[in-house]
Amino acid sequence: MVLAFDFERKVTVDTETGNYMVYTPTHWQDPYLHFTIRSSDDRPIFGADVERDVIDEIGQGGATLERFIVRRVWFPSGRPEKPTYFWGETEFIGKLEAFITFWAKGTKPVSPQPRIEFFDGRSVQGKS
């Protein structure tokens, strides 16, 4: 997977497949970042709600670690207002990690770059 940033559309694109990731900003108090991976013909493939923690490990007032934790994954159900939430294993988590890591590093022209950690923080439904 080769990723690039499309400055015109403001999206991260997989140049091999044409799939792209859209970040949808919401209310400033929303605890999650909302990402959707879409196909080259603009159909949603899947989406995720991701928690982001920015951590200053050395106390110098700058981020040295950005931790992204996937909290929910959804797939289209044919009705936009009723997506299908999914709690099991999926290959899309790895693709989401690549997209988000590229997005996070590409949108910050700072040096040094903070380390990126990525976790699938979803719990299997019915278990803690």
C-alpha positions in Angstrom: 0.0 0.0 0.0 1.5 3.3 -1.1 -0.1 6.3 0.5 -0.1 10.0 -0.5 -1.9 13.1 0.6 -4.4 14.6 -1.9 -4.2 18.3 -1.1 -7.1 19.2 -3.4 -9.6 16.9 -1.7 -7.8 16.9 1.7 -7.7 13.1 2.0 -5.1 10.4 2.4 -5.1 8.2 -0.7 -3.9 4.6 -1.4 -2.3 5.2 -4.8 -2.5 1.5 -5.7 -6.3 1.0 -5.2 -7.6 4.6 -5.3 -9.2 4.0 -1.8 -9.0 7.0 0.4 -9.5 8.0 4.0 -11.7 10.9 5.0 -11.3 12.6 8.4 -14.6 14.1 9.5 -14.2 16.7 12.3 -17.1 17.0 14.7 -17.9 18.9 17.8 -14.8 19.9 19.8 -16.1 18.0 22.8 -16.5 14.7 20.9 -14.0 12.3 22.4 -13.4 10.5 19.1 -11.9 11.2 15.7 -14.1 9.9 12.9 -12.5 8.3 9.9 -14.1 6.7 6.8 -12.3 4.6 4.2 -14.0 5.1 0.8 -13.5 3.3 -2.5 -12.3 5.1 -5.6 -15.9 5.4 -6.7 -16.8 7.2 -3.4 -18.6 4.3 -1.7 -17.9 3.9 2.0 -16.0 0.7 2.7 -15.8 1.0 6.5 -15.5 3.6 9.2 -14.0 3.9 12.6 -14.3 6.0 15.7 -10.8 6.5 17.2 -9.6 7.9 20.5 -6.5 10.0 20.4 -4.1 10.7 23.3 -1.3 13.2 22.9 1.3 12.6 25.5 4.3 14.7 26.6 6.6 12.1 28.1 9.5 14.4 29.0 7.6 17.5 30.3 8.9 19.9 27.7 5.5 21.0 26.4 5.5 19.1 23.2 4.0 15.8 22.1 6.5 12.9 22.1 3.8 10.2 21.7 0.5 10.1 19.9 -1.6 7.1 20.8 -4.6 6.1 18.6 -7.1 3.6 20.0 -9.9 2.2 17.8 -13.1 2.2 19.8 -15.7 1.3 17.1 -15.7 0.0 13.5 -18.7 0.1 11.3 -19.6 -1.2 7.8 -22.3 0.2 5.5 -25.7 -1.5 5.9 -27.4 0.1 2.9 -29.1 2.6 5.2 -26.7 5.5 6.1 -28.5 6.2 9.4 -28.1 2.5 10.5 -24.5 1.3 10.0 -23.5 -2.2 11.1 -21.1 -2.1 14.0 -18.5 -4.9 14.1 -16.5 -6.2 17.1 -14.6 -9.1 15.6 -11.3 -9.4 13.8 -11.0 -7.6 10.5 -8.2 -7.0 8.0 -9.3 -3.4 7.8 -7.7 -2.5 11.2 -4.2 -2.9 9.6 -5.2 -0.7 6.7 -6.7 1.9 9.1 -3.5 1.9 11.0 -1.4 2.6 7.9 -3.8 5.4 6.8 -4.0 7.1 10.3 -0.2 6.9 10.8 0.4 8.5 7.4 -2.3 11.1 8.2 -0.9 11.9 11.6 2.7 12.3 10.5 1.8 14.1 7.3 -0.3 16.8 8.9 2.4 18.0 11.4 5.5 19.7 10.1 7.3 19.4 13.4 10.7 18.1 14.3 11.1 15.7 15.9 8.0 13.8 14.9 6.2 12.2 17.9 6.1 8.4 18.0 2.8 6.9 16.9 1.2 4.0 18.7 -1.9 2.3 17.4 -4.2 -0.2 19.2 -7.5 -2.0 18.5 -9.2 -1.1 21.7 -12.6 -2.6 20.9 -13.7 -5.3 23.3 -15.5 -8.3 22.0 -19.2 -7.7 22.6 -20.3 -9.3 25.8 -16.8 -9.5 27.3 -14.8 -6.9 29.2 
